[in-house]
Amino acid sequence: MMNQTAIFIDAGFLLSLGGHRAAGTTLRSAFTTHYEALIRGIVQTVKKSTGLNNLRVYWYDASRDGLFTEQHKRIGLIPGVKVRLGRISYNGEQKGVDLRLALDLVGVARNGSASIAYLVSGDDDLAEAVEEAQDLGMKVVLLGVAKSDSRLGVASVAEHLALTADYIETVPNQLLDSAFTKVLEWDKNHSEKTSLIARAATEAEPKPAARPAIPTPAVMAQKIAIRPATERQAEPEVVYSSGGESSGYQGSAAYEQKELKVAEEIGAKVAESWLAFTTQHDVVELIADKPQLPPEIDRTLLKDCAQVLGEWKTDQQTIRRTLRGAFWEYLDKIM
């Protein structure tokens, strides 16, 4: 086996963490990524740690129909970088990215092309590929983003994957700070102008019959909390059920009010960031599809929430409803 390294980067994972650090959101329009500096810095970090030369950097991302965008072409022209693309499905989900990464990782190990693999990802689905590569004689190191309040010491990494890897290292904070730059500043005038134009367009359309407002889970929790104790005792408490979206009424609530409050704040912040750079045409289209959200916005809400509350919290339907409800509530206030 060749005594050199190979680096495997899940672009969606790395860009989400770096973008959130720089701009407070995973919305890619909210930050600029200096790809060459980022990749060069990662290669230098690995070189400093191992003293070995690097075979190649494998960069995994997704695009419509798996076709190269201009950005992917620029990344692919960076010396020593191989871009591998999965597809983006109709609902905005990545398809085939993890599979490509897993196949390449095992393939490099089987061919003896590198003795140490550095993996920049947090996906639990890669654990089996890591173990296969290790069985073939390759060391696999997780390269993550430091997070002091995480039990693993890194952000958004599945525990099973962390336990499977040989050890964990982190990307220097200085590299992240230089490679990711916030480009969005909330412009009140722009947001107000955009919302006024969008509102004028929507008011010209016939409106459906008004429906009673449905309070968010956080509002319901607040209303129950302020009632007299004797009255509250008679109230059933909503419990999250992992078996589906239906809720039971037993025991104490499975979610905390403060977590719903955090979800509300995240939903509003994503709406603020999105409105800061969007056009009136985008706003009109968004409102026309209400309450459905575009996949990019919905994915950003979940990723931003996962950065704060943890990945598993975003699976709770109460959290998801609160995120989406807060996004629309912010826009309704502006509109």
Rosetta blueprint (number, residue, H / E / L):
1 M L
2 M L
3 N L
4 Q L
5 T E
6 A E
7 I E
8 F E
9 I E
10 D E
11 A H
12 G H
13 F H
14 L H
15 L H
16 S H
17 L H
18 G H
19 G H
20 H H
21 R H
22 A H
23 A H
24 G L
25 T L
26 T L
27 L L
28 R H
29 S H
30 A H
31 F E
32 T E
33 T E
34 H L
35 Y H
36 E H
37 A H
38 L H
39 I H
40 R H
41 G H
42 I H
43 V H
44 Q H
45 T H
46 V H
47 K H
48 K H
49 S H
50 T H
51 G L
52 L L
53 N L
54 N E
55 L E
56 R E
57 V E
58 Y E
59 W E
60 Y E
61 D E
62 A E
63 S E
64 R H
65 D H
66 G H
67 L L
68 F L
69 T L
70 E H
71 Q H
72 H H
73 K H
74 R H
75 I H
76 G H
77 L L
78 I L
79 P L
80 G L
81 V E
82 K E
83 V E
84 R E
85 L E
86 G E
87 R E
88 I E
89 S L
90 Y L
91 N L
92 G L
93 E L
94 Q E
95 K E
96 G L
97 V H
98 D H
99 L H
100 R H
101 L H
102 A H
103 L H
104 D H
105 L H
106 V H
107 G H
108 V H
109 A H
110 R H
111 N H
112 G L
113 S L
114 A L
115 S L
116 I E
117 A E
118 Y E
119 L E
120 V E
121 S L
122 G L
123 D L
124 D H
125 D H
126 L H
127 A H
128 E H
129 A H
130 V H
131 E H
132 E H
133 A H
134 Q H
135 D H
136 L L
137 G L
138 M L
139 K E
140 V E
141 V E
142 L E
143 L E
144 G E
145 V L
146 A E
147 K L
148 S L
149 D L
150 S L
151 R L
152 L L
153 G L
154 V E
155 A L
156 S L
157 V L
158 A L
159 E H
160 H H
161 L H
162 A H
163 L H
164 T H
165 A L
166 D L
167 Y E
168 I E
169 E E
170 T E
171 V L
172 P L
173 N H
174 Q H
175 L H
176 L H
177 D H
178 S H
179 A H
180 F E
181 T E
182 K E
183 V L
184 L L
185 E L
186 W L
187 D L
188 K H
189 N H
190 H H
191 S H
192 E H
193 K H
194 T H
195 S H
196 L H
197 I H
198 A H
199 R H
200 A H
201 A H
202 T H
203 E H
204 A L
205 E L
206 P L
207 K L
208 P L
209 A L
210 A L
211 R L
212 P L
213 A L
214 I L
215 P L
216 T L
217 P H
218 A H
219 V H
220 M H
221 A H
222 Q H
223 K H
224 I H
225 A H
226 I L
227 R L
228 P L
229 A H
230 T H
231 E H
232 R H
233 Q L
234 A L
235 E L
236 P L
237 E L
238 V E
239 V E
240 Y L
241 S L
242 S L
243 G L
244 G L
245 E L
246 S L
247 S L
248 G E
249 Y E
250 Q L
251 G L
252 S L
253 A L
254 A L
255 Y L
256 E L
257 Q H
258 K H
259 E H
260 L H
261 K H
262 V H
263 A H
264 E H
265 E H
266 I H
267 G H
268 A H
269 K H
270 V H
271 A H
272 E H
273 S H
274 W H
275 L H
276 A H
277 F H
278 T L
279 T L
280 Q H
281 H H
282 D H
283 V H
284 V H
285 E H
286 L H
287 I H
288 A H
289 D L
290 K L
291 P L
292 Q L
293 L L
294 P L
295 P H
296 E H
297 I H
298 D H
299 R H
300 T H
301 L H
302 L H
303 K H
304 D H
305 C H
306 A H
307 Q H
308 V H
309 L H
310 G L
311 E H
312 W H
313 K H
314 T H
315 D H
316 Q L
317 Q H
318 T H
319 I H
320 R H
321 R H
322 T H
323 L H
324 R H
325 G H
326 A H
327 F H
328 W H
329 E H
330 Y H
331 L H
332 D H
333 K H
334 I H
335 M L
